[in-house]
Amino acid sequence: MNYMILLQAAEAAQPQGGGWTMWVMLILIIVVMWFFMIRPQRKQQKELQKFRDGLSKGDKVVTIGGIYGTVVEIKEKTLLLEVDSNVKIKVDKNSVVKDFSDAQQQ
């Protein structure tokens, strides 16, 4: 008899129609995450790819590893960088992250 009263009390305590509000909140959280996290990251990736595609000879760049150099030769997937007089290294195009053509180097 006491179990029936507890079951009825538990059913009365649960909000009615709460299933759809959970889905609305879940969708809202996904939209907010996309707007504040995924969208800006994609925009940054597109700008970086545009920068890499627009590289030309003579551009001063820095790689992910922190190597400063001047672009000497451009191929489809690689770059030849001159890091010092007569010192050239071959790097992957995806490793170039910044352009220092306008900045003064020391």
PAZAPA-4460 file (N, C-alpha, C; in steps of 0.05 Angstrom, whole numbers, plus 32768, in hexadecimal, padded with zeros to 4 digits):
% residues 106
    n_x    n_y    n_z   ca_x   ca_y   ca_z    c_x    c_y    c_z   seq   type   mol
   8010   7FE8   8000   8000   8000   8000   8011   8019   8000     1      M     A
   8027   8018   8010   8038   802F   8011   8047   8033   7FF7     2      N     A
   804D   801E   7FE9   805B   8020   7FCF   8049   802E   7FBA     3      Y     A
   802F   802A   7FBB   801D   8037   7FA8   801D   8055   7FAD     4      M     A
   801E   805D   7FC6   801E   8079   7FCD   8038   8086   7FC3     5      I     A
   804F   8078   7FC7   8069   8083   7FBE   806A   8085   7FA0     6      L     A
   805F   8071   7F91   805F   8073   7F74   804D   808A   7F6A     7      L     A
   8036   808E   7F77   8025   80A4   7F6F   8032   80BF   7F75     8      Q     A
   8040   80C1   7F8B   804E   80DA   7F92   8065   80DF   7F7F     9      A     A
   8073   80CA   7F76   8089   80CD   7F64   807F   80D6   7F48    10      A     A
   8068   80CB   7F40   805D   80D3   7F26   8053   80F0   7F27    11      E     A
   8048   80F8   7F3D   803E   8113   7F40   8055   8127   7F40    12      A     A
   806C   811F   7F4A   8083   8132   7F4C   8090   8137   7F31    13      A     A
   808D   8125   7F1D   8099   8129   7F03   8089   813D   7EF3    14      Q     A
   8097   8150   7EE7   8089   8164   7ED6   807D   8157   7EBD    15      P     A
   8066   815F   7EB6   8058   8155   7E9E   8063   8163   7E85    16      Q     A
   8067   8154   7E6F   806F   8160   7E56   808C   816A   7E57    17      G     A
   809D   815F   7E67   80B9   8168   7E69   80CB   815D   7E54    18      G     A
   80C2   814B   7E44   80D3   813E   7E2F   80DB   8151   7E19    19      G     A
   80C9   8162   7E10   80CF   8174   7DF9   80E1   818B   7E02    20      W     A
   80DF   8194   7E1B   80F0   81A9   7E25   810D   81A0   7E26    21      T     A
   8112   8187   7E2C   812D   817C   7E2C   8139   817E   7E10    22      M     A
   812A   8177   7DFC   8134   8178   7DE0   8139   8195   7DD7    23      W     A
   8128   81A7   7DDF   812C   81C3   7DD8   8146   81CD   7DE5    24      V     A
   814B   81C7   7DFE   8163   81CF   7E0B   817C   81C3   7DFE    25      M     A
   817A   81A9   7DF7   8190   819C   7DEA   8197   81A9   7DCF    26      L     A
   8183   81AF   7DC0   8187   81BC   7DA6   8192   81D8   7DAA    27      I     A
   8189   81E6   7DBE   8193   8201   7DC4   81B0   8200   7DCC    28      L     A
   81B8   81EC   7DDB   81D4   81EA   7DE3   81E6   81E4   7DCA    29      I     A
   81DC   81D3   7DB8   81EB   81CD   7DA0   81EF   81E5   7D8E    30      I     A
   81D9   81F5   7D8C   81DB   820E   7D7C   81EE   8222   7D88    31      V     A
   81EE   8225   7DA2   8200   8237   7DAF   821D   822E   7DAB    32      V     A
   8222   8214   7DAE   823D   8209   7DAA   8247   820E   7D8E    33      M     A
   8235   820A   7D7B   823D   820E   7D5F   8243   822C   7D5A    34      W     A
   8233   823D   7D65   8236   825A   7D5F   824F   8265   7D6C    35      F     A
   8256   825C   7D85   826D   8267   7D93   8286   8258   7D90    36      F     A
   8285   823E   7D88   829E   822E   7D87   82A5   8225   7D6A    37      M     A
   8293   8218   7D5D   8299   820B   7D43   829B   8220   7D2D    38      I     A
   8288   8233   7D2C   8287   8247   7D17   82A1   8258   7D17    39      R     A
   82AA   8263   7D2D   82C3   8273   7D2C   82DB   8263   7D24    40      P     A
   82DC   824A   7D2D   82F3   8239   7D26   82F4   8233   7D08    41      Q     A
   82DD   822E   7CFC   82DC   822A   7CDF   82E4   8243   7CD0    42      R     A
   82DC   825A   7CDA   82E3   8274   7CCD   8301   8278   7CCE    43      K     A
   830D   8271   7CE5   832A   8274   7CE8   8339   8261   7CD6    44      Q     A
   832F   8248   7CD3   833B   8235   7CC1   833A   823E   7CA4    45      Q     A
   8324   8249   7C9C   8321   8253   7C80   8335   826A   7C7B    46      K     A
   8338   827C   7C8E   834B   8292   7C8B   8367   8288   7C89    47      E     A
   836E   8274   7C99   8389   8269   7C99   838E   825B   7C7E    48      L     A
   837B   824D   7C74   837E   823F   7C5A   8381   8254   7C43    49      Q     A
   8371   826A   7C45   8374   827F   7C31   838F   828C   7C32    50      K     A
   839A   8290   7C4A   83B5   829A   7C4D   83CA   8288   7C40    51      F     A
   83C7   826E   7C46   83DB   825A   7C3B   83D9   8259   7C1C    52      R     A
   83C1   825B   7C12   83BE   825A   7BF4   83C8   8273   7BE7    53      D     A
   83C9   8289   7BF6   83D2   82A3   7BEB   83EF   82A9   7BEF    54      G     A
   83FF   8296   7BF9   841B   829B   7BFD   842A   829F   7BE3    55      L     A
   843E   82B0   7BE4   844E   82B6   7BCC   846B   82B7   7BD4    56      S     A
   847C   82B7   7BC0   8499   82B9   7BC5   849F   82D3   7BD2    57      K     A
   84B1   82D2   7BE6   84B9   82EA   7BF4   84AA   82EF   7C0D    58      G     A
   8494   82E1   7C12   8485   82E5   7C2B   8495   82DB   7C42    59      D     A
   8494   82EA   7C58   84A2   82E2   7C70   848D   82D5   7C82    60      K     A
   8492   82BC   7C8A   847F   82AC   7C98   848B   829F   7CB1    61      V     A
   847A   8294   7CC2   8483   8284   7CD9   8473   826A   7CD8    62      V     A
   8481   8254   7CE0   8474   823A   7CE0   8469   8234   7CFC    63      T     A
   845B   821E   7CFD   8450   8215   7D17   8466   8211   7D2B    64      I     A
   847D   8207   7D22   8493   8202   7D34   84A3   821B   7D3B    65      G     A
   849B   8232   7D31   84A9   824B   7D39   84C0   8252   7D27    66      G     A
   84C2   8246   7D10   84D8   824C   7CFD   84D0   8263   7CEB    67      I     A
   84E0   8279   7CEC   84DB   8290   7CDB   84EB   828C   7CC1    68      Y     A
   84DE   8294   7CAB   84EB   8291   7C91   84DE   82A1   7C7C    69      G     A
   84EB   82A2   7C65   84E0   82AF   7C4D   84DB   829A   7C38    70      T     A
   84C3   829C   7C2C   84BB   8288   7C18   84CC   828C   7BFF    71      V     A
   84D9   8276   7BF6   84EA   8276   7BDF   84DC   8268   7BC8    72      V     A
   84CE   8252   7BCE   84C2   8242   7BB9   84A8   8237   7BC4    73      E     A
   8493   8236   7BB3   8479   822B   7BBB   8472   8214   7BA8    74      I     A
   846B   81FE   7BB5   8460   81E7   7BA6   8444   81E2   7BB0    75      K     A
   8438   81CD   7BA6   841C   81C7   7BAD   8418   81C3   7BCB    76      E     A
   8429   81B4   7BD7   8426   81AE   7BF4   843E   81B6   7C05    77      K     A
   8453   81C0   7BF9   846B   81C7   7C09   8474   81E3   7C02    78      T     A
   8484   81ED   7C14   8491   8207   7C10   84AF   8204   7C15    79      L     A
   84BF   8213   7C07   84DC   8215   7C0D   84E0   8230   7C1A    80      L     A
   84E9   822E   7C34   84EE   8247   7C43   850C   824B   7C46    81      L     A
   8513   8264   7C44   852F   826C   7C49   852F   8278   7C65    82      E     A
   853C   826A   7C78   853D   8272   7C94   8556   8283   7C9A    83      V     A
   856A   8281   7C8A   8583   8291   7C8E   8590   8292   7C72    84      D     A
   85A5   82A1   7C6F   85B2   82A2   7C55   85BC   8286   7C4D    85      S     A
   85B3   827D   7C36   85B9   8262   7C2B   85B1   824B   7C3D    86      N     A
   859E   824F   7C4E   8592   8239   7C5E   8575   8237   7C57    87      V     A
   856D   8222   7C4A   8552   821E   7C41   8547   8204   7C4C    88      K     A
   852D   8205   7C54   8520   81ED   7C5E   8506   81EA   7C4F    89      I     A
   84FE   81D1   7C4C   84E5   81CA   7C3F   84D1   81C3   7C55    90      K     A
   84BA   81D1   7C54   84A5   81CD   7C69   848A   81C8   7C5B    91      V     A
   8479   81BB   7C69   845D   81B7   7C5F   844E   81D2   7C60    92      D     A
   843E   81D6   7C4C   842F   81EF   7C4A   841C   81F3   7C62    93      K     A
   8412   81DD   7C6D   8400   81DF   7C84   840E   81E7   7C9E    94      N     A
   8429   81E7   7C9E   8437   81EF   7CB6   843B   820D   7CB8    95      S     A
   8435   821C   7CA4   8438   8239   7CA4   841F   8245   7CB0    96      V     A
   8423   8256   7CC5   840C   8261   7CD3   840A   8280   7CD2    97      V     A
   8420   828E   7CCF   841F   82AB   7CD0   8430   82B8   7CBA    98      K     A
   8428   82D1   7CB4   8437   82E0   7C9F   8444   82F8   7CAD    99      D     A
   845E   82FB   7CAA   846C   8311   7CB6   8479   8322   7CA0   100      F     A
   846C   8325   7C89   8477   8335   7C74   8478   8353   7C7C   101      S     A
   8464   835C   7C8A   8462   8378   7C91   8470   837E   7CAB   102      D     A
   8473   836A   7CBC   8480   836E   7CD7   849E   8370   7CD4   103      A     A
   84AA   837F   7CE6   84C7   8381   7CE7   84D2   836A   7CF6   104      Q     A
   84E6   835D   7CEA   84F3   8346   7CF7   850E   8350   7D02   105      Q     A
   8515   8344   7D18   852F   834C   7D24   8544   8338   7D1D   106      Q     A
***
